[in-house]
Amino acid sequence: MKIVVDIDDSKLAFVMEFFKNVSFIKKARAITPDEITNPEISHSMEAYEKGKLKPTPVNLKELKVMMDA
């Protein structure tokens, strides 16, 4: 199981050291604000970059409907 916790940058070192000392925590690492952690999105981006996946054409009207849904 993964849990995401928002921590103040000034306390990050303390929290990371605390997590390392808790026996049932396998590993702890900081996630940057621009890091993609969802593997489905990551694989989709890789497939698009390699040309295995083509973008789906969408007109502006359909896009507005999808955004307002």
MOHU-V331233 format. One record per residue. N is the residue number from 1. PSI is psi in whole degrees, -180 to 180 (NA if undefined). OMEGA is omega in radians with two decimals (NA if undefined). BURIAL is + if it has 9 or more other C-alpha atoms within 8 Angstrom, else -. Layout:
BEGIN
n=N psi=PSI omega=OMEGA burial=BURIAL
n=N psi=PSI omega=OMEGA burial=BURIAL
END
This chain:
BEGIN
n=1 psi=145 omega=3.10 burial=-
n=2 psi=141 omega=3.09 burial=-
n=3 psi=133 omega=3.10 burial=-
n=4 psi=129 omega=-3.12 burial=-
n=5 psi=130 omega=3.11 burial=-
n=6 psi=120 omega=-3.05 burial=-
n=7 psi=141 omega=3.08 burial=-
n=8 psi=138 omega=-3.09 burial=-
n=9 psi=-32 omega=-3.11 burial=-
n=10 psi=-20 omega=-3.12 burial=-
n=11 psi=3 omega=-3.05 burial=-
n=12 psi=-45 omega=-3.12 burial=+
n=13 psi=-44 omega=3.13 burial=-
n=14 psi=-46 omega=-3.10 burial=-
n=15 psi=-42 omega=3.13 burial=-
n=16 psi=-42 omega=3.11 burial=+
n=17 psi=-39 omega=3.09 burial=-
n=18 psi=-48 omega=-3.14 burial=-
n=19 psi=-37 omega=3.14 burial=+
n=20 psi=-27 omega=-3.11 burial=+
n=21 psi=-6 omega=3.11 burial=-
n=22 psi=123 omega=-2.97 burial=-
n=23 psi=-32 omega=-3.06 burial=-
n=24 psi=-1 omega=3.08 burial=-
n=25 psi=121 omega=-3.09 burial=-
n=26 psi=-52 omega=3.10 burial=-
n=27 psi=154 omega=3.11 burial=-
n=28 psi=138 omega=3.09 burial=-
n=29 psi=153 omega=3.13 burial=-
n=30 psi=142 omega=3.11 burial=-
n=31 psi=127 omega=3.13 burial=-
n=32 psi=154 omega=-3.10 burial=-
n=33 psi=-29 omega=-3.10 burial=-
n=34 psi=10 omega=-3.12 burial=-
n=35 psi=136 omega=3.10 burial=-
n=36 psi=118 omega=-3.08 burial=-
n=37 psi=-10 omega=3.13 burial=-
n=38 psi=116 omega=-3.09 burial=-
n=39 psi=-30 omega=3.12 burial=-
n=40 psi=-42 omega=3.12 burial=-
n=41 psi=-42 omega=3.13 burial=-
n=42 psi=-46 omega=3.13 burial=+
n=43 psi=-37 omega=3.12 burial=-
n=44 psi=-42 omega=3.12 burial=+
n=45 psi=-42 omega=3.12 burial=-
n=46 psi=-43 omega=3.14 burial=-
n=47 psi=-41 omega=3.11 burial=+
n=48 psi=-44 omega=-3.13 burial=+
n=49 psi=-32 omega=3.14 burial=-
n=50 psi=-4 omega=3.11 burial=-
n=51 psi=9 omega=3.14 burial=-
n=52 psi=-19 omega=-3.09 burial=-
n=53 psi=128 omega=3.13 burial=-
n=54 psi=144 omega=3.13 burial=-
n=55 psi=149 omega=3.11 burial=-
n=56 psi=122 omega=3.13 burial=-
n=57 psi=134 omega=3.13 burial=-
n=58 psi=133 omega=3.09 burial=-
n=59 psi=166 omega=-3.03 burial=-
n=60 psi=-38 omega=-3.13 burial=-
n=61 psi=-45 omega=3.12 burial=-
n=62 psi=-39 omega=-3.14 burial=-
n=63 psi=-43 omega=3.12 burial=+
n=64 psi=-40 omega=3.12 burial=-
n=65 psi=-43 omega=-3.13 burial=-
n=66 psi=-38 omega=-3.12 burial=-
n=67 psi=-32 omega=-3.12 burial=-
n=68 psi=-9 omega=-3.08 burial=-
n=69 psi=NA omega=NA burial=-
END
